Each structure stands twice: as structure tokens, then as C-alpha cells.
Amino acid sequence: MSGTTPWPGSGAGDGYALTPGVHGNIARRLDSASKALDGKAAGAPPAPDAGICSAAVAAKLKSLTESLTGVVEGLSAAADAVVDNGQVYEAADQASTINPHGS
């Protein structure tokens, strides 16, 4: 993942450190994807003339649109969660002090 670096720990465990702004970048990408799909989820397109299958195609288009609405809501919720967790991460990072010399 871009913005992550291996943790230069003391051998107590493996981990990663995130560079500042990574959470915001991820949240913006999720939010952008949500907004891009939101217009598509606004309503099913008109059913094409598919002869005797027109009703079935229209039903599938409606189902797809409803599913897309759930994806939009999920992306938006994920963006919010990343922002919230980013704030927690940054607060914990600022509150911690690491002394590589153990004193």
C-alpha cells in the first residue's frame, strides 16, 4: 500500500507506520467512487426493446440499480470510517513516544 513503511521496531512485533495524510487520501478515493456511482444508482435506465424479454431485462436493470445503491452507501460509510480511524490513529501516534535507545 502506498504511504506505508515497514516499522523499524525493536523486534517486539512486525507492523507498519503510515505517512501523514494516507487516511485522507484513501477516504477521498472512496468518497469519489461513491459520488461517481451515485448518479448511476439514481434510477434504472429505460428498458431496451428486447422483444418478449423486455420485462425480464427491465427487472434485472432495476435489481442492478438497487444493488448499486447499496455499493454507493457502503463506499460512503467506508470513507467515513477511514476518516474516523485516521483521526484515532493520528491521535495515538501523537500521544506515543518511541525511544529507540530504551531509556
Contacts in CASP RR format, 6 or more apart in sequence:
PFRMAT RR
TARGET T0000
AUTHOR 0000-0000-0000
METHOD contacts of the structure
MODEL  1
MSGTTPWPGSGAGDGYALTPGVHGNIARRLDSASKALDGKAAGAPPAPDA
GICSAAVAAKLKSLTESLTGVVEGLSAAADAVVDNGQVYEAADQASTINP
HGS
1 22 0 8 1.000
2 22 0 8 1.000
3 18 0 8 1.000
3 19 0 8 1.000
3 22 0 8 1.000
4 16 0 8 1.000
4 17 0 8 1.000
4 18 0 8 1.000
4 19 0 8 1.000
4 22 0 8 1.000
5 16 0 8 1.000
5 17 0 8 1.000
5 19 0 8 1.000
6 14 0 8 1.000
6 15 0 8 1.000
6 16 0 8 1.000
7 13 0 8 1.000
7 14 0 8 1.000
7 15 0 8 1.000
7 16 0 8 1.000
7 17 0 8 1.000
8 100 0 8 1.000
9 15 0 8 1.000
10 100 0 8 1.000
18 89 0 8 1.000
20 90 0 8 1.000
23 82 0 8 1.000
23 83 0 8 1.000
23 85 0 8 1.000
23 86 0 8 1.000
23 87 0 8 1.000
23 89 0 8 1.000
23 90 0 8 1.000
24 82 0 8 1.000
24 83 0 8 1.000
24 86 0 8 1.000
26 82 0 8 1.000
27 79 0 8 1.000
27 80 0 8 1.000
27 82 0 8 1.000
27 83 0 8 1.000
28 79 0 8 1.000
30 75 0 8 1.000
30 76 0 8 1.000
30 78 0 8 1.000
30 79 0 8 1.000
30 82 0 8 1.000
31 75 0 8 1.000
31 76 0 8 1.000
31 79 0 8 1.000
33 75 0 8 1.000
34 72 0 8 1.000
34 74 0 8 1.000
34 75 0 8 1.000
34 76 0 8 1.000
34 79 0 8 1.000
37 68 0 8 1.000
37 71 0 8 1.000
37 72 0 8 1.000
37 75 0 8 1.000
38 72 0 8 1.000
40 65 0 8 1.000
40 68 0 8 1.000
41 65 0 8 1.000
41 68 0 8 1.000
41 69 0 8 1.000
41 70 0 8 1.000
41 71 0 8 1.000
41 72 0 8 1.000
43 65 0 8 1.000
44 58 0 8 1.000
44 61 0 8 1.000
44 62 0 8 1.000
44 64 0 8 1.000
44 65 0 8 1.000
45 61 0 8 1.000
47 54 0 8 1.000
47 55 0 8 1.000
47 57 0 8 1.000
47 58 0 8 1.000
47 61 0 8 1.000
48 54 0 8 1.000
48 57 0 8 1.000
50 56 0 8 1.000
50 57 0 8 1.000
END
